[in-house]
Amino acid sequence: MDLLESARQGSKPEEFYTVCPKCAENGKSPAYKLGINTKKGIFNCFRCNYKGRLSSLDASYEAPDVTLESLKERLNWGVKEAPICDLTDFTDSIQSSSEAHKYLANRGLSDADIRKFGIRVGKPYLKDGEKFKFWKDRVVFPFYHKDKCVYAVGRTFNGSKVKYLNYSGQRRNLLWGLNRVKSEPIILCEGIFSAIYAEKLTGVKAIALLGKKITLEQLSLLQGKATKIYLCLDADVTKKEKKDFLKTLIYSNFPVYDVELTVAYKDGKVLTDPNDFGKDFITFFKEAKKKTMNDLW
């Protein structure tokens, strides 16, 4: 097994974690307990105390080759430079559409919220002389990287069967709302509306994954941005999905607090998202419990 191939980054740029070969030899379940420090050139397993120089960890690696840059290259770490997404091509300000403005107002978003989160409305656009209407009648949420828009998601407000429309590109490298975070606690949510409501209700910056999993690329983006993470997956998440997600975050040395939503019912509607619970979400947030590795074994 190539130990460094599957390494995960720790809380510092030079720190990584991978599976300990000695633990595996002794029949213990694979776990990311082997800490690697590329700056010091050492490794140490926090479970069995196996330690030494990196040059002795794997015969296929020589000490000069085991560097932060070589590891990052092997892991394809970080976000590749994404093409710029020119919002003016296919979106306009919310004020240009009374329907879009009304839709957001009905969902509890003020004009200040619209400006804060940079929400826009889709419009028809021309490409090679042909008119396209993919983004029409959708509120659009831009994704920013290094202050440039590189991606967008559109949500229909006219009842279209296709609820969400994604801009071309790889969203696995992105997190919605991360551009507003500067070394502070964050709430990590599944969806964009969930993140918006979570932030409005708590005052803590919230970002959206667009799913129930986090990629290594997304995890690397949190380094240097998040100081602690409040994980807030929807109430319909399975125990296995939650456990796997928590493992990924905790192995990365983030202090993680689990905001555990409970499925509820109101007026015949199933409540699963932060935006479903309204002010009751604050109670869930205040009761968030810190998770450690011991909680997962």
N, C-alpha and C positions, 0 to 999 in steps of 0.2 A: 504493500500500500504506500502511495506517495503521501507522506504526512503533511507536507507543506502545500500540496495541491488543494487540500480541503480546509486550509487554515482560515480562521475568522479573526478579524481585527479586534483588538482590545480597546481600552479607553484612551491609549496614547498611540501615536502613529507608528512607533517602533514595537508595539506589543501585539502579539497574535496568540491564538489558542487553537490547538488541534487535538486529535485523538492520541492518547498515550499508548505506545506499542507494548510497554511492560504490563500495563493493566490488561490489554488484550490477550497477551500471552498467559496471564494468570486467570483467564476466563471471565473477567469482569466485563460488564456491558460497556460498549463504546461510549465515551464521553469526552467532551472537549475540556479536559482537565490539564493538558500539557501546555504550560505557558512558555512562549518564545519571546525573547527580547533581542531584536536584531542589532540594536545599538551596542549592547553589552556582549552579544554573541553567545548567549547562554540559554538553557531551557530548564524547566522544573515542573514536575507533575505534582499538583496540589492534592492528589489522592494517594499515590504510592511513594512519593518523594524521590522518584527517578529524576536525576538531574545531571547536568554536565555542559560541555561546550557544544555549540551547534555542529561543529565539524564531526563530532562523534555520534550525532543523532541519526544521521542517514549517510551511508557510505557514498551515495550518489551525489552528495553535496559537499563541496569544499568551503571552508570558512569564508574566503573572499567572495564567493558567489552568493552567499546567503545574506543579502542586504535588503533593506526596506524597498528599494526600487525594484530589485529583481522579484521580490515577493509580490509587489503590487502589479508588476507586469504579468506574472504567472496567474494571478487571481483576476486579472482584468479589472483592477480595482477602480472605483470612482466612476464618474459620469463622463462618457465620451462627449466631445463637443457636438451638440445637437444642432441641426439646422434651425435658423431663426423662423419663428412662426409669426408672420405679419398679420396681426389682428385686423388691421384696417382693410385687408382684402375681403374678409368675409364676416366682419362684425361691425356693429355700430354701438353708440352709447345707449343705455337703457332708456334714456329720456326720449329717444326716437321712436319708441314703441310703447303705447299706452297699455297694450295687452301684457307685454313682458313686465312692465312696471307694476301692474295690478297683480300679476301672478306672484311676484316676489313679495309684494305688500301683504297679500293673503297668507303667505308663508311666514310672515312676521319680520321681514327684512325692511329696514328703513333706508332712506336715501344715503344716510351716513354709512350703513352696512354695505350698500352697493358700491360706494366709493372705496371703502376700506378694503374690500375683498376683490375689487377690480372686475366686478361682474358686468358682462356686456350682452348684447343680443345679436343673434345671427342674422345675416341678410343674404340675398342672392348675390352671386358674383360671376364674373366672366373669366373664362380660361380658354385660351386659343380660340377666341371668338364665340365660344359656346357658353350659354348661361346655365349655372348650376344653382339649385335651391336646397342643397343638403342641410345647410345651417339655418335656413329660414324657420321662424317660429320656435327658436330655442334660446334659452339663456345660456351664455357661454362663460366658462370658468377657465381663465388662463393659468398656465404653469410657467413659473419663471426660474431661470438658472443664470446666475451671475448677472442679474438685472435685465435679462433678455427673455422675452417670451419664446418658449421652445415647444409648447404643447398646449392643447386646449380640449376641454370636454364640453359638449352641448347637451342640455337637458330640455326635452320638449315641454311646451306649456299649452299645446293645442290638442292633446290626446293622441298623438301619433303612436302607432304600435311599437316603433323603435324609440324606446324611452331615452337612451343615451347614444350620442354620436362622438366618436373619438377622432382626434386629428391624427394624421399619419405620423408614425414614429414609434419609438419604444418607450412606453410609460414605465417599464420596469426600472428605468434609471432615474425616475422622478418621484417627487412627493409634493402634492399640492399644498401651498401655503408655507413651505419651508423658507422661502425667501424673506419672510417677515420675522424669522426667529434669529435671535442673537444671544447665544449662551444663556439659556434660561430653561425652566421646566416646560414640557409640552404635553399636550393630550394627543394621543395617536388614535385616530378613528378610521373606520372603514370608508365611509363616503364623505363627499364634500359638504352636503347639507348637515350631516352629523357633526362635522368639524366646526362648521359655522355656528351652529346652535350651542355646541359645547363651549366654544370660546365666548360667545355672547353671555352665557349663563354663569360662567366661572371667572372670566377675565384672564384665563390662562391660554396662551397661544395654542391653537389646535391645527393639526395637519392631517391630510387624508391620504390613505394608501390606495384606495379604489380596489379593495379586496380584503381577504382574511389572512393573507400571507405577506411577508416582507422579504424582499430580495437582498442579496449581499450588496448590490449596488445602492439600494435605498438605505441599508444599514450604514454603509460607509458615509453617506451624506449627513447622517445624524451626528457623526463625530465632530466635536468642536462647536456644535450648535445646541444640542440638548444636554442639560445638566441632570435631568431626571425625566422619566417617562411615565405618564399615566396612560396605561393601555386600556382603551375603551372600545372593545369589539361589540358588535350588535348582540342582543340577548339570545339570538337564535344560533350562536356559535356552539359547536360541539365541544365536549371536554377535551378531546384529542387535539382539535384545532387550537384551542386556547393554550393547552400545555405545550404544544410544539412552538407556538409563537413566543410564549414566555421564556422557553429554553433559549431560543435564538437571541432574545434581548438580554437575558441575564448573562449568557456566555460572553456577551460583548461588554460586560462590566458596567452597564447602566443601572442606576438605582431604578427599579421598576415597581410601580404601584398598579394593582389590578382594580379597575373600576368595573365591578361585576354587576351588569344590568340583569334584571330578572324579567322574563316574559310576563306581560300583564295584559289585561283586556279592559277596554273602555268603550262603551256604546257600540259593542259588536266589532270593534277594531282590535287587532293584535298589536301591542306596543313592543317594539324591539329596538328602535334607534333612539339616540339622545333627543332628536327633534320630536319623537313621539311622546316622550315623558314630560316635556316642558320643564317647569320649575322643580319637579320631583327629581330631575337629573342631579340637581345640586346635592341632594341627600346621598345619592349613589357616589358622587364624587368625594364628598366629605368622608364617606366610609371606605374609601379605597384603601386596600391593604398592601403593604409592602411585601413583595415576593422575594424569596431567596432560593438558592439552589436546593436547600433542604426541603423546601415545600414541594419540589417537583420529583423527588425520588421516593 
